[in-house]
């Protein structure tokens, strides 16, 4: 029988990831993303296996009931994310932001759109845009 961890997950605002996320969004010109309504968190103690990060959206019914606009939380699991190279971290951030649909309505784009190839293509576009901006 598998031993299950007991205890809770701890969350912290991830200001460092938030800055990188916002820089990626601005560099790629993803103007449909409302930067004021996306928060990046770092979690500690997740029992999830093979998960580095997750995108959480707020359903339309909750938005209407709470009288708020769509809101997204990008969760980065510290035990897996923090040890990655900066380049792989950027790919992970791009992967998670790609889950946010173009209408920024609280829904979620699935892995038929958020594929490894699409992530790599957008990451390449990001790196090229940064090189141009830095004059290299």
N, C-alpha and C positions, 0 to 999 in steps of 0.2 A: 504494500500500500504506500502511495506517495505521501510524503510529509508535506503538509500545507503550512505556509507561513501564516502566522497570526500577527496582528499589528496593523497599523494604518499607514496609508501613504501620506507623506508630508509634501506640501506644495509651497513654492516660493516664487515671487515675481522674478523673472529672469531678464533684468535690464540689459545685460550684455547681448543676449539672443534677440531681444526686442530691437535693439539698435541695428543689428545685422539684418534682421527681417525687414525693417523699414528701409534700410539702404538697398536691399535687393529689390523691394517693391518699387522704389523710386527709380532705380537704375533701369529696371525693365519696363518702366512706364505702365505699371498695372494699376491704372487710375480707378478702376472699379473697386479696389480694396480700400475701405474706409479705415485708415490707420488708427483712428480714435476708437474703433470698435473691434480691435484685435489685440489680445494680450498674450504674451509668451510667458509660460510658466515652466519652471524646472520642478520635476517631481522626484522624490526619494522614496525608495522602499516598495516599488511596484513589483508584484509577483508575475507580471506578464512576461512571457518568454518571446524572444525574437522581435520585440517591439522597441524601437528607438524613440519614436515620437508618435503623437496622435493629434488629430484635429477634432475639436468639439464645436458643434454649431448649436444655436438655440432655435428650437422649432418655431414655426409660425404661430402656433397656438399659444406658446409662452410669450412670444413677442407681443401679440395682441392683448393677452391678459395682463401683462405687465406694462403695457403702453410704452414699449421701447423698440428701437430699431434692432436689426440683426446684430448679433455679437458672436465672435469666434474666440476660442481659446486654443492656442497651439501649445501642447504639452510636450516637453522634452524630458525623457527619462534620464536623469543624471548619470546613473550607473552605466549606461550604454552610450549616451550622446557625448559626454564630456571627454571621453578618451579617444574620440575620433579625430582624424586630421581636420584642420580648418576647411579643406576642400570638401571632404565628405560631410562635414557639418553643414556647409552651404548647400550641398545637394539635398540633405535632409530637410533643411528649412524650405527649400524650393519645393520639395515633394509635398510638405504639409501645406504650403500656401496654395499649391495647385488644387487642393481639395476644396478651396473656396470658389464657388461658382461665380460667373460673370455678373449675375444679377445681385450678388451680395445679399441674398434674401434669408440666410439662416440655414439653407440646405447644404448639401455635401456632394462634391463630385467624387465618383467612385473610381476604382482602379482600372476601369476600362478606359478612362481618360488619363489618370495619374499612373502612367507606365514608366518603367525604367528608361525606355528610349525617350519619352517626352520630357522626363526630368533632366536627362543628360543634355538634350537639345536646348532646353531653357537655361541650364547651367552654363553651357557653352556661350549662349547669347549674352548672359550676364558677365562672364569673364571677358568677352570681347568688348562689351560696352564699358566695362571698368578700365580696360587697357586704353581705349580711345579717350576716356575722360581724364586719365592720368597722363596722356600724351606719349604713351609708349608704343 
